[in-house]
Amino acid sequence: MVAQGWPVGAVLGSETELLERFGVSRAVLREAVRIVEHTGVARMRRGPGGGLVVTEPNRGAVVAALGVWLSYVGATVDELMAVRQPLLAGAVRLAVSRRDRPALRLLEARLEEAEGRPVVTARDLADLEGRVASLGANPALTLFVEAIGDLALNRVDLGHAVIEPALTDETARRQLLGYRAVAEAVARRDASAADEAVQLLSGRARGGLRERSARPGAQPRPARLAGPGPEGAPAAEATPDKLAERVARALRADIEEAGWPVGSVIGSETELIDRYGVSRAILREGVRILEHHGAVRTKRGPRGGLIVTRPDSGAIARSARIFLEYEQVTAAQLIEARAVLEGAAVRAAAERRTPAAAAELRAALDAEGRFHDAALRFPAVHRGLADAGGNRVFGLFVDVMMGLVAGHTRPERRSGESLVALSLEVHRAHRQIVEAVAEGDADLAERRLLRHLRASVDVLD
């Protein structure tokens, strides 16, 4: 699909043709197709003229995938909010420099629509925040900001987090005014005013969202889905796809509440059908969603049931990269997004600096030095820098970006003398960044990282 430029609507081949092309059994092909269908990049059309049809990737599936991994590692609301602020601020800084009039008009239209509603919900505000991020015209930053907003609200929907004090009409309207202040500052190209408005918005959001576990007397989340769901509509009125997604979220919530007990059975099919009040078909579709992310597997027979597994972080990062490839993220946009994301990550690493993190970073540097191929091994150091800040959200997002960078590297820079020369430059830059982090100098670490990223411009296509 990527090689063909993502031709939405085109048929890649019939089932028979695909079986011949890949040389696999029908069962294997159909399982692969189910995975592809869940990510939303294709669907199998039956009948004459049918086959595997290319579709637009499913943004919701990507966000859900990111949420599964962050749930597994136990990422907190504080971690989500700590990453959200620099990403949103970075997107707005890009917006000031570009002043995309169509995007501004779209945001203003959404603001007017929200202002005219009798009730403004938290999801309305999250949607507007995504629109604000999109002003920066950087698909990676927009995806990450939207994902964080959606993940944070899902935690509220599932009872794992709470908005305190509760969102009132007055506070919601105040947030709308904040988004309008950002839009107006961008339109004037007033970077200082735009940054001030973002800081104010971020402070309000971060101060109002808390983990429910820290709240005394919190009530557990109801298990069955027969009543109103997270979207506010009764389960009986939801489409099968929406119900399956809701089941997947509820299953993930139960696994998270149990402490993600890898290897444990969380229930038989009969027990889970009764627990959630849905049909066998809906339950199985919800289970398939989590199976795709590697969060569960089904064991048949006596003492069987749904078994908790360790999610596949590589597959989750790939699903996000697929989406960004579809969005046609460019080399320049990659560098922009990395500057915002990794700049914030190295600052956090320097501010937190620990002996253990410094030792791990130096071990990654030593591996680069021994093999003289830092231009190929660079993701290890960058992921180490993200992890050194103690925020698991940074690590996942950096993984997504590293895969995209590898795919955009010029072929002539990946071998021979060019690779050796580039590796020396990369290794020297990495060592300087790690030294600044180990010394706890956040400003110096960020400056060195940004200089390193600027130097990579001629390496990417």
SELOFI-871036 format. One record per residue (C-alpha): residue number from 1; x, y, z. Coordinates in Angstrom, 3 decimals. Layout:
# SELOFI-871036
(atom NUM, (X, Y, Z))
...
***
This chain:
# SELOFI-871036
(atom 1, (0.000, 0.000, 0.000))
(atom 2, (2.756, 2.415, 0.963))
(atom 3, (4.728, 1.581, -2.188))
(atom 4, (1.663, 2.377, -4.302))
(atom 5, (1.061, 5.729, -2.627))
(atom 6, (-1.879, 4.510, -0.552))
(atom 7, (-4.489, 4.301, -3.347))
(atom 8, (-7.714, 4.470, -1.317))
(atom 9, (-10.449, 2.491, -3.091))
(atom 10, (-8.045, 0.329, -5.128))
(atom 11, (-8.248, -3.466, -4.920))
(atom 12, (-4.903, -5.063, -4.020))
(atom 13, (-6.071, -8.480, -5.156))
(atom 14, (-8.703, -11.148, -4.637))
(atom 15, (-8.290, -13.738, -1.906))
(atom 16, (-7.053, -16.274, -4.468))
(atom 17, (-4.542, -13.800, -5.910))
(atom 18, (-3.246, -12.870, -2.448))
(atom 19, (-2.860, -16.539, -1.492))
(atom 20, (-0.677, -17.051, -4.552))
(atom 21, (1.304, -13.835, -4.001))
(atom 22, (2.272, -14.575, -0.409))
(atom 23, (2.333, -18.374, -0.534))
(atom 24, (0.419, -18.932, 2.712))
(atom 25, (-2.648, -20.898, 3.778))
(atom 26, (-6.138, -19.444, 3.627))
(atom 27, (-6.328, -19.401, 7.444))
(atom 28, (-3.101, -17.397, 7.741))
(atom 29, (-4.177, -14.910, 5.057))
(atom 30, (-7.573, -14.368, 6.665))
(atom 31, (-5.985, -13.739, 10.084))
(atom 32, (-3.629, -11.204, 8.472))
(atom 33, (-6.589, -9.548, 6.759))
(atom 34, (-8.429, -9.282, 10.108))
(atom 35, (-5.411, -7.480, 11.573))
(atom 36, (-5.234, -5.136, 8.580))
(atom 37, (-8.976, -4.490, 8.768))
(atom 38, (-8.723, -3.570, 12.440))
(atom 39, (-6.002, -1.004, 11.776))
(atom 40, (-8.379, 0.424, 9.183))
(atom 41, (-5.993, 0.347, 6.221))
(atom 42, (-7.989, -2.151, 4.134))
(atom 43, (-11.153, -4.247, 4.106))
(atom 44, (-12.104, -7.452, 2.305))
(atom 45, (-15.004, -6.974, -0.117))
(atom 46, (-16.896, -10.133, -1.033))
(atom 47, (-18.591, -11.029, -4.314))
(atom 48, (-17.779, -10.335, -7.975))
(atom 49, (-15.078, -7.695, -8.385))
(atom 50, (-14.215, -8.067, -4.703))
(atom 51, (-10.909, -8.371, -2.958))
(atom 52, (-8.778, -6.478, -0.437))
(atom 53, (-9.752, -2.812, -0.818))
(atom 54, (-7.434, -0.047, 0.397))
(atom 55, (-9.062, 2.325, 2.925))
(atom 56, (-7.992, 5.243, 5.078))
(atom 57, (-6.219, 4.192, 8.311))
(atom 58, (-8.295, 4.260, 11.474))
(atom 59, (-7.046, 7.025, 13.778))
(atom 60, (-9.133, 5.618, 16.627))
(atom 61, (-7.442, 2.228, 16.306))
(atom 62, (-4.027, 3.896, 16.506))
(atom 63, (-5.015, 5.819, 19.628))
(atom 64, (-6.387, 2.604, 21.165))
(atom 65, (-3.121, 0.816, 20.407))
(atom 66, (-1.082, 3.551, 22.105))
(atom 67, (-3.453, 3.350, 25.054))
(atom 68, (-2.953, -0.403, 25.471))
(atom 69, (0.815, -0.035, 25.857))
(atom 70, (0.587, 2.945, 28.198))
(atom 71, (-1.968, 1.044, 30.274))
(atom 72, (0.368, -1.966, 30.466))
(atom 73, (3.357, 0.070, 31.653))
(atom 74, (1.157, 1.957, 34.120))
(atom 75, (1.545, 5.449, 32.686))
(atom 76, (-0.190, 7.957, 34.943))
(atom 77, (-2.348, 10.960, 34.179))
(atom 78, (0.525, 13.149, 35.383))
(atom 79, (2.822, 11.564, 32.785))
(atom 80, (0.268, 12.156, 30.021))
(atom 81, (-0.165, 15.787, 31.011))
(atom 82, (3.601, 16.341, 31.333))
(atom 83, (4.065, 15.309, 27.687))
(atom 84, (0.957, 17.074, 26.432))
(atom 85, (2.108, 20.566, 27.423))
(atom 86, (5.370, 20.740, 25.411))
(atom 87, (3.776, 19.010, 22.407))
(atom 88, (0.869, 21.471, 22.284))
(atom 89, (3.195, 24.428, 22.846))
(atom 90, (5.501, 23.205, 20.081))
(atom 91, (2.617, 22.794, 17.652))
(atom 92, (1.418, 26.337, 18.406))
(atom 93, (4.927, 27.753, 17.870))
(atom 94, (4.939, 26.136, 14.420))
(atom 95, (1.460, 27.548, 13.807))
(atom 96, (2.642, 31.097, 14.532))
(atom 97, (5.376, 30.772, 11.921))
(atom 98, (2.977, 29.363, 9.303))
(atom 99, (-0.354, 31.067, 9.999))
(atom 100, (-2.386, 28.541, 8.013))
(atom 101, (-5.527, 30.561, 7.192))
(atom 102, (-7.774, 27.560, 6.254))
(atom 103, (-6.838, 25.734, 9.478))
(atom 104, (-7.502, 28.887, 11.505))
(atom 105, (-10.913, 29.318, 9.885))
(atom 106, (-11.780, 25.705, 10.676))
(atom 107, (-10.775, 26.163, 14.319))
(atom 108, (-12.799, 29.373, 14.549))
(atom 109, (-15.837, 27.611, 13.083))
(atom 110, (-15.514, 24.800, 15.644))
(atom 111, (-15.169, 27.369, 18.423))
(atom 112, (-18.340, 29.169, 17.321))
(atom 113, (-20.151, 25.847, 17.168))
(atom 114, (-19.029, 24.902, 20.683))
(atom 115, (-19.859, 28.350, 22.063))
(atom 116, (-23.410, 27.959, 20.745))
(atom 117, (-24.043, 24.655, 22.490))
(atom 118, (-26.090, 24.553, 25.705))
(atom 119, (-23.546, 22.154, 27.252))
(atom 120, (-19.824, 21.944, 26.488))
(atom 121, (-18.334, 18.561, 27.385))
(atom 122, (-14.782, 17.467, 28.138))
(atom 123, (-14.695, 15.657, 24.777))
(atom 124, (-15.702, 18.886, 23.015))
(atom 125, (-12.702, 20.545, 24.623))
(atom 126, (-10.399, 17.656, 23.675))
(atom 127, (-11.565, 17.915, 20.059))
(atom 128, (-10.789, 21.632, 20.040))
(atom 129, (-7.368, 20.940, 21.490))
(atom 130, (-6.674, 18.598, 18.595))
(atom 131, (-7.720, 21.373, 16.226))
(atom 132, (-5.331, 23.764, 17.954))
(atom 133, (-2.505, 21.239, 17.544))
(atom 134, (-3.349, 20.818, 13.858))
(atom 135, (-2.589, 24.526, 13.292))
(atom 136, (1.082, 23.519, 13.366))
(atom 137, (0.579, 21.420, 10.214))
(atom 138, (2.664, 18.582, 11.658))
(atom 139, (0.855, 15.197, 11.527))
(atom 140, (3.020, 13.587, 14.213))
(atom 141, (2.474, 16.333, 16.796))
(atom 142, (-1.250, 16.419, 16.036))
(atom 143, (-1.584, 12.647, 16.445))
(atom 144, (0.309, 12.641, 19.748))
(atom 145, (-1.694, 15.555, 21.200))
(atom 146, (-4.989, 13.971, 20.146))
(atom 147, (-3.903, 10.587, 21.503))
(atom 148, (-3.018, 12.046, 24.896))
(atom 149, (-6.348, 13.871, 25.105))
(atom 150, (-8.295, 10.766, 24.157))
(atom 151, (-6.335, 8.513, 26.511))
(atom 152, (-6.811, 10.903, 29.432))
(atom 153, (-10.569, 11.079, 28.835))
(atom 154, (-10.782, 7.304, 28.461))
(atom 155, (-9.261, 7.035, 31.924))
(atom 156, (-12.063, 9.284, 33.179))
(atom 157, (-14.711, 7.243, 31.291))
(atom 158, (-13.395, 3.994, 32.765))
(atom 159, (-13.294, 5.381, 36.284))
(atom 160, (-9.506, 5.486, 36.619))
(atom 161, (-9.239, 9.270, 36.706))
(atom 162, (-11.461, 12.115, 37.805))
(atom 163, (-11.854, 15.771, 36.837))
(atom 164, (-11.689, 17.773, 40.062))
(atom 165, (-13.372, 20.091, 40.529))
(atom 166, (-16.026, 18.762, 38.160))
(atom 167, (-16.276, 20.479, 34.788))
(atom 168, (-18.919, 23.205, 35.009))
(atom 169, (-20.352, 25.404, 32.308))
(atom 170, (-18.282, 28.299, 33.647))
(atom 171, (-14.979, 26.405, 33.534))
(atom 172, (-15.775, 24.949, 30.109))
(atom 173, (-16.517, 28.427, 28.732))
(atom 174, (-13.256, 29.663, 30.223))
(atom 175, (-11.416, 26.942, 28.312))
(atom 176, (-13.172, 28.018, 25.100))
(atom 177, (-11.928, 31.545, 25.686))
(atom 178, (-8.446, 30.126, 26.102))
(atom 179, (-8.593, 28.325, 22.759))
(atom 180, (-9.883, 31.499, 21.125))
(atom 181, (-6.966, 33.438, 22.628))
(atom 182, (-4.564, 30.933, 21.024))
(atom 183, (-6.280, 31.275, 17.637))
(atom 184, (-6.176, 35.074, 17.783))
(atom 185, (-2.511, 35.118, 18.790))
(atom 186, (-1.621, 32.765, 15.923))
(atom 187, (-3.563, 34.945, 13.489))
(atom 188, (-1.544, 37.984, 14.684))
(atom 189, (1.693, 35.954, 14.646))
(atom 190, (2.176, 36.924, 18.265))
(atom 191, (4.375, 34.073, 19.549))
(atom 192, (4.567, 35.421, 23.108))
(atom 193, (0.778, 35.717, 23.487))
(atom 194, (0.236, 32.300, 21.912))
(atom 195, (2.712, 30.672, 24.298))
(atom 196, (1.154, 32.407, 27.288))
(atom 197, (-2.329, 31.191, 26.274))
(atom 198, (-1.093, 27.605, 25.867))
(atom 199, (0.640, 27.681, 29.259))
(atom 200, (-2.592, 28.861, 30.887))
(atom 201, (-4.663, 26.171, 29.160))
(atom 202, (-2.170, 23.457, 30.077))
(atom 203, (-2.061, 24.536, 33.695))
(atom 204, (-5.826, 24.316, 34.002))
(atom 205, (-5.992, 20.885, 32.361))
(atom 206, (-3.124, 19.453, 34.382))
(atom 207, (-4.462, 20.803, 37.650))
(atom 208, (-7.983, 19.443, 37.124))
(atom 209, (-7.284, 15.829, 36.142))
(atom 210, (-6.297, 13.366, 38.863))
(atom 211, (-5.863, 9.610, 39.259))
(atom 212, (-8.985, 8.225, 40.922))
(atom 213, (-6.906, 5.805, 42.984))
(atom 214, (-5.607, 8.828, 44.904))
(atom 215, (-9.149, 9.899, 45.757))
(atom 216, (-10.521, 8.483, 49.057))
(atom 217, (-13.815, 6.599, 48.814))
(atom 218, (-13.754, 6.173, 45.011))
(atom 219, (-16.411, 3.815, 43.693))
(atom 220, (-15.439, 0.973, 41.305))
(atom 221, (-16.479, 1.185, 37.664))
(atom 222, (-19.649, -0.827, 36.785))
(atom 223, (-18.774, -3.907, 34.721))
(atom 224, (-21.807, -4.349, 32.466))
(atom 225, (-22.193, -2.241, 29.342))
(atom 226, (-25.984, -2.278, 29.131))
(atom 227, (-26.308, 1.307, 30.347))
(atom 228, (-24.906, 4.516, 28.878))
(atom 229, (-21.387, 4.076, 27.598))
(atom 230, (-18.451, 6.449, 27.411))
(atom 231, (-19.920, 8.178, 24.378))
(atom 232, (-23.118, 8.913, 26.298))
(atom 233, (-25.361, 6.718, 24.104))
(atom 234, (-27.079, 3.583, 25.425))
(atom 235, (-25.242, 0.402, 24.492))
(atom 236, (-28.335, -0.897, 22.726))
(atom 237, (-28.139, 2.005, 20.269))
(atom 238, (-24.430, 1.630, 19.515))
(atom 239, (-23.191, -0.009, 16.323))
(atom 240, (-21.528, -3.444, 16.611))
(atom 241, (-18.129, -1.861, 15.932))
(atom 242, (-18.635, 0.722, 18.677))
(atom 243, (-19.852, -1.937, 21.104))
(atom 244, (-16.812, -4.094, 20.349))
(atom 245, (-14.511, -1.123, 20.975))
(atom 246, (-16.328, -0.475, 24.245))
(atom 247, (-15.885, -4.106, 25.277))
(atom 248, (-12.174, -3.850, 24.439))
(atom 249, (-11.866, -0.737, 26.629))
(atom 250, (-13.745, -2.421, 29.491))
(atom 251, (-11.560, -5.526, 29.237))
(atom 252, (-8.448, -3.353, 29.273))
(atom 253, (-9.766, -1.503, 32.333))
(atom 254, (-10.370, -4.765, 34.199))
(atom 255, (-6.880, -5.993, 33.297))
(atom 256, (-5.368, -2.701, 34.447))
(atom 257, (-7.284, -2.786, 37.734))
(atom 258, (-5.913, -6.297, 38.309))
(atom 259, (-2.363, -4.989, 37.866))
(atom 260, (-1.923, -6.442, 34.350))
(atom 261, (-1.313, -10.022, 35.645))
(atom 262, (0.486, -11.591, 32.658))
(atom 263, (-0.389, -15.278, 32.348))
(atom 264, (-3.585, -15.069, 34.421))
(atom 265, (-7.082, -15.954, 33.174))
(atom 266, (-9.461, -13.027, 33.612))
(atom 267, (-12.562, -15.022, 32.765))
(atom 268, (-14.109, -17.639, 30.509))
(atom 269, (-16.090, -16.591, 27.452))
(atom 270, (-19.353, -17.325, 29.283))
(atom 271, (-18.274, -15.290, 32.313))
(atom 272, (-17.216, -12.332, 30.193))
(atom 273, (-20.472, -12.354, 28.197))
(atom 274, (-22.368, -12.191, 31.479))
(atom 275, (-20.022, -9.563, 32.940))
(atom 276, (-20.443, -7.107, 30.066))
(atom 277, (-23.964, -7.988, 28.967))
(atom 278, (-23.145, -8.367, 25.255))
(atom 279, (-23.511, -11.085, 22.634))
(atom 280, (-20.888, -13.745, 21.911))
(atom 281, (-20.116, -12.118, 18.541))
(atom 282, (-19.556, -8.686, 20.089))
(atom 283, (-17.371, -10.111, 22.855))
(atom 284, (-15.220, -12.005, 20.351))
(atom 285, (-14.746, -8.896, 18.235))
(atom 286, (-13.710, -6.917, 21.313))
(atom 287, (-11.276, -9.685, 22.247))
(atom 288, (-9.814, -9.658, 18.711))
(atom 289, (-9.050, -5.934, 19.083))
(atom 290, (-6.974, -6.621, 22.194))
(atom 291, (-5.408, -9.724, 20.614))
(atom 292, (-4.174, -7.552, 17.749))
(atom 293, (-2.365, -5.341, 20.269))
(atom 294, (-0.945, -8.398, 22.043))
(atom 295, (-2.809, -7.683, 25.282))
(atom 296, (-4.642, -11.033, 25.555))
(atom 297, (-4.860, -14.481, 24.023))
(atom 298, (-7.649, -17.054, 24.102))
(atom 299, (-7.050, -20.514, 25.539))
(atom 300, (-9.538, -23.191, 24.517))
(atom 301, (-10.647, -26.241, 26.464))
(atom 302, (-10.911, -26.995, 30.202))
(atom 303, (-9.599, -24.224, 32.446))
(atom 304, (-9.428, -22.049, 29.376))
(atom 305, (-10.504, -18.462, 28.948))
(atom 306, (-9.007, -15.099, 28.202))
(atom 307, (-5.343, -14.936, 29.263))
(atom 308, (-3.519, -11.668, 29.933))
(atom 309, (-0.324, -11.232, 27.883))
(atom 310, (2.406, -8.634, 27.474))
(atom 311, (1.475, -6.196, 24.662))
(atom 312, (3.800, -5.960, 21.669))
(atom 313, (5.248, -2.445, 21.832))
(atom 314, (6.854, -2.903, 18.404))
(atom 315, (3.510, -3.686, 16.753))
(atom 316, (1.879, -0.751, 18.545))
(atom 317, (4.567, 1.669, 17.379))
(atom 318, (4.249, 0.274, 13.829))
(atom 319, (0.503, 0.968, 13.787))
(atom 320, (1.203, 4.639, 14.579))
(atom 321, (3.925, 4.782, 11.925))
(atom 322, (1.537, 3.309, 9.343))
(atom 323, (-0.926, 6.085, 10.094))
(atom 324, (1.741, 8.774, 9.792))
(atom 325, (2.996, 7.291, 6.518))
(atom 326, (-0.562, 7.623, 5.232))
(atom 327, (-0.565, 11.242, 6.401))
(atom 328, (2.573, 11.621, 4.210))
(atom 329, (4.749, 13.000, 6.992))
(atom 330, (7.828, 14.604, 5.441))
(atom 331, (11.466, 14.583, 6.533))
(atom 332, (11.153, 18.242, 7.582))
(atom 333, (8.072, 17.458, 9.679))
(atom 334, (9.907, 14.549, 11.303))
(atom 335, (12.707, 16.865, 12.397))
(atom 336, (10.182, 19.434, 13.670))
(atom 337, (8.290, 16.832, 15.688))
(atom 338, (11.478, 15.267, 17.047))
(atom 339, (12.774, 18.686, 18.109))
(atom 340, (9.621, 19.271, 20.158))
(atom 341, (9.256, 15.738, 21.519))
(atom 342, (12.888, 14.874, 22.199))
(atom 343, (13.745, 18.395, 23.310))
(atom 344, (11.206, 18.032, 26.114))
(atom 345, (12.414, 14.485, 26.859))
(atom 346, (16.094, 15.431, 27.297))
(atom 347, (15.120, 18.350, 29.516))
(atom 348, (13.179, 15.935, 31.715))
(atom 349, (16.144, 13.531, 31.717))
(atom 350, (18.590, 16.261, 32.780))
(atom 351, (16.265, 17.598, 35.461))
(atom 352, (15.708, 14.102, 36.881))
(atom 353, (19.233, 12.723, 36.312))
(atom 354, (19.946, 9.535, 38.240))
(atom 355, (23.113, 7.396, 38.414))
(atom 356, (21.219, 4.388, 37.021))
(atom 357, (19.943, 6.322, 33.992))
(atom 358, (23.418, 7.777, 33.331))
(atom 359, (24.930, 4.269, 33.471))
(atom 360, (22.379, 2.943, 30.957))
(atom 361, (23.009, 5.841, 28.590))
(atom 362, (26.769, 5.306, 28.744))
(atom 363, (26.276, 1.580, 28.056))
(atom 364, (24.303, 2.456, 24.901))
(atom 365, (27.089, 4.862, 23.888))
(atom 366, (29.721, 2.160, 24.427))
(atom 367, (27.785, -0.214, 22.138))
(atom 368, (27.736, 2.467, 19.441))
(atom 369, (31.464, 2.979, 19.826))
(atom 370, (32.329, -0.715, 19.646))
(atom 371, (30.424, -1.399, 16.445))
(atom 372, (31.165, 1.910, 14.681))
(atom 373, (27.643, 2.061, 13.259))
(atom 374, (25.952, 4.744, 15.329))
(atom 375, (24.030, 5.899, 12.237))
(atom 376, (22.199, 2.556, 12.344))
(atom 377, (22.081, 2.049, 16.122))
(atom 378, (20.979, 5.620, 16.940))
(atom 379, (17.476, 4.621, 18.203))
(atom 380, (18.979, 2.979, 21.313))
(atom 381, (20.507, 6.227, 22.595))
(atom 382, (17.464, 8.320, 21.712))
(atom 383, (15.142, 5.835, 23.438))
(atom 384, (17.511, 5.819, 26.423))
(atom 385, (17.311, 9.595, 26.648))
(atom 386, (13.508, 9.397, 26.571))
(atom 387, (13.458, 6.745, 29.309))
(atom 388, (15.930, 8.681, 31.481))
(atom 389, (13.258, 11.289, 32.181))
(atom 390, (11.107, 8.688, 33.930))
(atom 391, (8.087, 9.365, 31.707))
(atom 392, (6.902, 6.291, 29.808))
(atom 393, (4.859, 8.314, 27.330))
(atom 394, (8.022, 9.894, 25.913))
(atom 395, (9.539, 6.459, 25.311))
(atom 396, (6.614, 5.164, 23.252))
(atom 397, (6.370, 8.308, 21.121))
(atom 398, (10.123, 8.315, 20.489))
(atom 399, (9.878, 4.684, 19.323))
(atom 400, (7.275, 5.740, 16.760))
(atom 401, (9.515, 8.520, 15.453))
(atom 402, (12.664, 6.387, 15.295))
(atom 403, (11.029, 3.948, 12.893))
(atom 404, (9.952, 6.778, 10.625))
(atom 405, (13.448, 8.269, 10.632))
(atom 406, (14.970, 4.959, 9.531))
(atom 407, (12.526, 4.791, 6.641))
(atom 408, (13.391, 8.330, 5.480))
(atom 409, (17.188, 7.979, 5.620))
(atom 410, (18.826, 8.428, 2.213))
(atom 411, (19.992, 5.042, 0.848))
(atom 412, (23.447, 6.407, -0.042))
(atom 413, (24.046, 7.295, 3.645))
(atom 414, (23.406, 3.750, 4.902))
(atom 415, (26.561, 1.976, 3.659))
(atom 416, (30.260, 2.293, 2.839))
(atom 417, (32.399, 5.274, 3.737))
(atom 418, (29.371, 7.514, 4.040))
(atom 419, (27.966, 5.325, 6.837))
(atom 420, (31.304, 5.351, 8.690))
(atom 421, (31.619, 9.148, 8.501))
(atom 422, (28.005, 9.692, 9.496))
(atom 423, (28.339, 7.254, 12.407))
(atom 424, (31.298, 9.197, 13.778))
(atom 425, (29.290, 12.428, 13.673))
(atom 426, (26.257, 10.814, 15.290))
(atom 427, (28.296, 9.158, 18.035))
(atom 428, (30.085, 12.428, 18.873))
(atom 429, (26.748, 14.295, 19.072))
(atom 430, (25.201, 11.563, 21.239))
(atom 431, (28.130, 11.669, 23.661))
(atom 432, (27.815, 15.445, 24.036))
(atom 433, (24.061, 15.196, 24.718))
(atom 434, (24.521, 12.408, 27.273))
(atom 435, (27.265, 14.394, 29.064))
(atom 436, (24.939, 17.387, 29.419))
(atom 437, (22.139, 15.162, 30.740))
(atom 438, (24.512, 13.486, 33.236))
(atom 439, (25.605, 16.946, 34.440))
(atom 440, (21.963, 17.971, 34.927))
(atom 441, (22.234, 20.891, 32.472))
(atom 442, (18.811, 20.855, 30.799))
(atom 443, (19.409, 23.945, 28.642))
(atom 444, (22.705, 22.598, 27.283))
(atom 445, (21.251, 19.133, 26.678))
(atom 446, (18.363, 20.583, 24.681))
(atom 447, (20.641, 22.879, 22.656))
(atom 448, (22.937, 19.984, 21.768))
(atom 449, (20.009, 17.795, 20.796))
(atom 450, (18.538, 20.483, 18.537))
(atom 451, (21.931, 21.033, 16.895))
(atom 452, (22.174, 17.268, 16.310))
(atom 453, (18.720, 17.213, 14.695))
(atom 454, (19.479, 20.197, 12.464))
(atom 455, (22.598, 18.395, 11.236))
(atom 456, (20.437, 15.455, 10.135))
(atom 457, (18.586, 17.484, 7.503))
(atom 458, (20.802, 16.320, 4.635))
(atom 459, (20.608, 12.670, 5.803))
(atom 460, (16.844, 12.354, 5.272))
(atom 461, (15.011, 12.294, 1.953))
***
